[in-house]
Amino acid sequence: MMRELQAFFTALMFYTRIPCPSWVDHSEEYLRISRKYFPFIGWIIGGASAITLLLSYQVLPVTLALFLSIAISVILTGAFHEDGFADTMDGFGGGWTKEKILLIMKDSRIGTFGAVGLILLLAIKFLGLMELAKIIQKNSYSFEFYQCIFACYISGHSISRFVALTFFKTHQYAKINDEIGSKSKPIAKGDFPTRDLFVASVFAFLPLALFQNYAVFLAIIPCFMAKWWMGRWFQKWIGGYTGDCLGAVQQVTEVVFYLSLLIIWKYI
C-alpha cells in the first residue's frame, strides 16, 4: 500500500505543480511504477477545471469561465503538456532530419511553429468546450449540467493521458545519444506491464459512465485514430517518441475527444 501511495505521489509530483509530501522519493523506479496513475492525474486536473468553470460561471460570462477553466489546468500542470506540444511543432516544423528534429525539440525556446500551433490548439479547445457547454446547458437540468461538465473535463483529461501512455507499449523511445532526449527518458525505460496498462485504462474510461448517453464511448475511436496517425509520423521521422511527443499526443487527443463529443451529440 505504501509503495502504491509513493507511486501516486511521484506521478502527482512529476506531472503537476501540486505540492507533495516531503517524504516522496523522486526515483527512476517509482517514476516507472507511477505510469499507471497518469490517467488518474487527469481526474484531478479535469476535476479542478470543471469546478473552476462551474464556480466562475455563477458570476462571470461563460466565455470567461471557460477561459479560467483552461487556465487552471495550465497552471496546475505547469504547462507541461502544452510545452511538449509546442516543442513537437517546432521540431517537426523546422527540422528535416532525425538529429535536427530532436535537437530543436530539446531547445527550451519556443519558435514560430510552436507559438502558432499552441495558439490554434488552445483556440480550438476553447471553442470546442464553449459549444459543448451550450449543448449541455440546453439539453440538461441543473444537476445533469454539473454532472456532464465534470464528465467532459475528467474524461477528456484522463483518456488523452491514457492514449499518450499507450506509446510505452506500442512504440520505442527515440534518441540519438545521451545528450539528445527528453526528461521522460527514465519513465520510458523498462517494460510497461499489461497489468499496469489495465489499471490505467480503468482510470481512463470509468469517467465516461458519468454521461447519460453511452454513445459517448464512440469518442474513444477518434482519439486512437489520432494516436495512430501521430505515431506513424513520429516513427517515420525520428524512429519513435520522446516526452515532448507524448505531451503533443495528450493535447491533440484531448481536443479530438471534445470535438468528437460535439459530433456525437449532434448526430446521435
C-alpha positions in Angstrom: 0.0 0.0 0.0 2.8 2.4 0.9 4.5 1.6 -2.3 1.5 2.5 -4.4 1.0 5.7 -2.4 4.6 6.6 -3.1 4.0 5.8 -6.8 0.9 8.0 -6.9 2.6 11.0 -5.3 5.5 10.5 -7.6 3.1 10.8 -10.6 1.5 13.9 -9.0 4.9 15.5 -8.4 6.2 14.7 -12.0 3.1 15.6 -14.0 1.8 18.6 -11.9 2.9 21.5 -9.8 0.7 20.3 -6.9 2.7 20.1 -3.7 3.5 16.6 -2.4 4.6 15.3 1.0 8.3 15.8 1.7 8.9 12.1 2.1 8.1 11.3 -1.5 11.2 10.0 -3.1 11.9 11.1 -6.7 13.5 8.0 -8.2 13.5 6.3 -11.6 12.0 3.2 -10.1 8.9 5.0 -8.8 8.6 7.1 -11.9 8.2 3.9 -13.9 5.7 2.4 -11.4 3.8 5.7 -11.3 2.9 5.5 -15.0 -0.4 3.7 -14.4 -1.6 6.7 -12.4 -1.1 9.1 -15.3 -4.9 8.9 -16.3 -5.8 9.4 -12.7 -3.9 12.7 -12.7 -6.4 13.6 -15.4 -9.2 13.2 -12.8 -7.5 15.8 -10.6 -6.7 18.3 -13.4 -10.1 17.7 -15.1 -12.0 18.0 -11.8 -10.2 21.2 -10.9 -11.0 22.6 -14.3 -14.7 21.6 -14.0 -15.0 23.1 -10.5 -13.4 26.3 -11.8 -15.9 26.6 -14.6 -18.9 25.8 -12.5 -18.0 28.3 -9.8 -16.9 31.1 -12.0 -19.9 30.6 -14.2 -22.1 31.8 -11.3 -20.7 35.3 -11.5 -19.0 35.6 -14.9 -19.9 35.1 -18.6 -19.5 31.6 -19.9 -16.6 32.7 -22.1 -14.5 34.0 -19.2 -15.5 31.0 -17.1 -14.2 28.6 -19.8 -11.0 30.6 -20.2 -10.4 30.3 -16.4 -11.1 26.6 -16.5 -8.4 26.1 -19.2 -6.0 28.4 -17.4 -6.3 26.4 -14.1 -5.3 23.2 -16.0 -2.3 25.0 -17.4 -1.3 26.4 -14.0 -1.7 23.1 -12.2 0.4 21.2 -14.7 2.9 24.0 -15.3 2.0 23.9 -19.0 3.8 20.5 -19.0 1.9 19.0 -22.0 1.5 22.3 -23.8 5.3 22.8 -23.7 5.7 19.3 -25.2 3.2 20.1 -28.0 5.0 23.4 -28.8 8.4 21.7 -28.8 7.0 19.0 -31.1 5.6 21.6 -33.5 8.9 23.4 -33.6 10.9 20.2 -34.1 8.8 18.7 -36.9 8.1 22.1 -38.4 11.8 23.2 -38.6 13.8 20.0 -38.8 14.3 17.7 -41.8 16.5 15.1 -40.2 16.1 13.0 -37.1 19.1 14.7 -35.5 17.8 18.2 -36.3 14.3 17.5 -35.1 15.4 16.1 -31.8 17.9 19.0 -31.3 15.2 21.6 -31.9 12.7 19.8 -29.6 15.3 19.9 -26.8 15.7 23.7 -27.2 13.7 25.4 -24.4 12.9 28.4 -26.5 9.6 28.5 -28.4 9.7 29.1 -32.2 7.1 30.2 -34.8 5.7 26.7 -35.4 5.3 26.1 -31.7 3.7 29.5 -31.0 1.3 29.4 -33.8 0.4 25.7 -33.2 -0.2 26.4 -29.5 -2.4 29.4 -30.2 -4.5 27.4 -32.7 -4.7 24.4 -30.3 -5.9 26.4 -27.4 -8.4 28.3 -29.6 -9.9 25.1 -30.9 -10.0 23.7 -27.3 -11.7 26.8 -26.0 -14.3 27.0 -28.9 -15.0 23.3 -28.6 -15.6 23.5 -24.9 -17.8 26.5 -25.3 -20.0 24.7 -27.8 -20.2 21.7 -25.5 -21.2 23.9 -22.6 -24.0 25.4 -24.7 -25.3 22.0 -25.8 -25.2 20.6 -22.3 -26.9 23.6 -20.8 -29.6 23.5 -23.5 -30.4 19.8 -23.0 -29.9 19.3 -19.3 -31.4 20.1 -16.0 -29.3 21.8 -13.3 -27.8 18.6 -11.8 -27.3 17.0 -15.2 -25.5 20.1 -16.3 -23.0 19.8 -13.5 -22.6 16.1 -14.0 -22.0 16.4 -17.7 -19.4 19.2 -17.3 -17.5 17.0 -14.8 -17.8 14.1 -17.2 -16.5 16.1 -20.2 -13.5 17.5 -18.4 -12.4 14.5 -16.4 -12.9 12.1 -19.4 -11.0 14.4 -21.8 -8.1 14.8 -19.4 -7.9 11.1 -18.4 -8.5 9.5 -21.8 -6.0 11.8 -23.5 -3.4 10.8 -20.9 -4.1 7.2 -21.4 -3.7 7.4 -25.2 -0.3 9.0 -24.6 0.5 6.3 -22.1 0.0 3.5 -24.6 3.1 4.7 -26.5 5.1 2.9 -23.8 3.6 -0.3 -25.0 3.4 0.3 -28.8 6.5 2.4 -29.7 10.1 2.7 -28.8 11.8 5.8 -27.3 13.6 7.9 -29.9 17.1 9.1 -29.2 20.5 9.8 -30.9 22.7 9.7 -27.9 22.5 10.6 -24.2 22.9 14.3 -25.0 19.7 14.5 -27.1 16.5 13.3 -25.4 13.8 14.3 -23.1 13.1 14.3 -19.4 10.7 11.4 -19.9 13.6 9.0 -20.7 13.7 7.5 -17.2 10.0 6.7 -17.5 10.4 5.1 -20.9 13.0 2.6 -19.5 11.9 -1.0 -18.9 8.7 -2.9 -19.8 5.3 -1.5 -19.2 3.3 -4.3 -17.6 0.0 -5.2 -19.1 -1.5 -5.2 -15.5 -0.5 -1.6 -15.2 -2.0 -0.8 -18.6 -5.3 -2.3 -17.5 -5.3 -0.3 -14.2 -4.6 2.9 -16.3 -7.4 2.0 -18.7 -9.9 1.8 -15.8 -8.9 5.2 -14.6 -9.2 6.5 -18.2 -12.6 5.1 -19.2 -14.5 5.0 -15.9 -15.5 8.7 -16.1 -17.4 8.0 -19.3 -20.0 6.3 -17.0 -21.0 9.8 -15.8 -22.6 10.5 -19.1 -26.3 9.6 -19.6 -25.7 8.7 -23.3 -23.3 5.8 -23.7 -22.8 6.7 -27.3 -20.0 8.9 -25.9 -17.8 5.8 -25.8 -17.6 6.2 -29.6 -15.4 9.3 -28.9 -12.6 6.9 -27.9 -12.2 5.8 -31.5 -11.1 9.1 -33.0 -8.7 9.5 -30.1 -6.9 6.3 -31.0 -7.1 7.2 -34.7 -5.2 10.4 -33.9 -2.7 8.4 -31.9 -2.2 6.0 -34.8 -1.6 8.9 -37.2 0.8 10.7 -34.9 2.6 7.5 -34.0 3.3 6.8 -37.7 4.5 10.4 -38.1 6.9 10.1 -35.2 8.1 6.7 -36.3 8.8 7.9 -39.8 10.8 11.0 -38.8 12.5 10.1 -35.5 12.0 6.4 -35.1 9.8 6.6 -32.1 8.6 9.0 -29.5 10.0 11.5 -26.9 8.5 13.1 -23.9 7.6 16.1 -26.0 5.8 13.8 -28.4 3.7 12.4 -25.6 2.8 15.9 -24.5 1.6 16.6 -28.0 -0.4 13.4 -28.2 -2.1 14.3 -24.9 -3.0 17.8 -26.1 -4.2 16.7 -29.5 -6.3 13.8 -28.3 -7.9 15.9 -25.6 -9.1 18.3 -28.3 -10.1 15.4 -30.5 -12.2 14.0 -27.7 -14.1 17.2 -27.2 -14.8 17.6 -30.9 -15.9 14.0 -31.1 -18.4 14.6 -28.3 -19.8 17.6 -30.3 -20.3 15.4 -33.4 -21.8 12.6 -31.4 -24.3 14.8 -29.6 -25.3 16.5 -32.9 -25.9 13.3 -34.9 -26.6 10.5 -32.4 
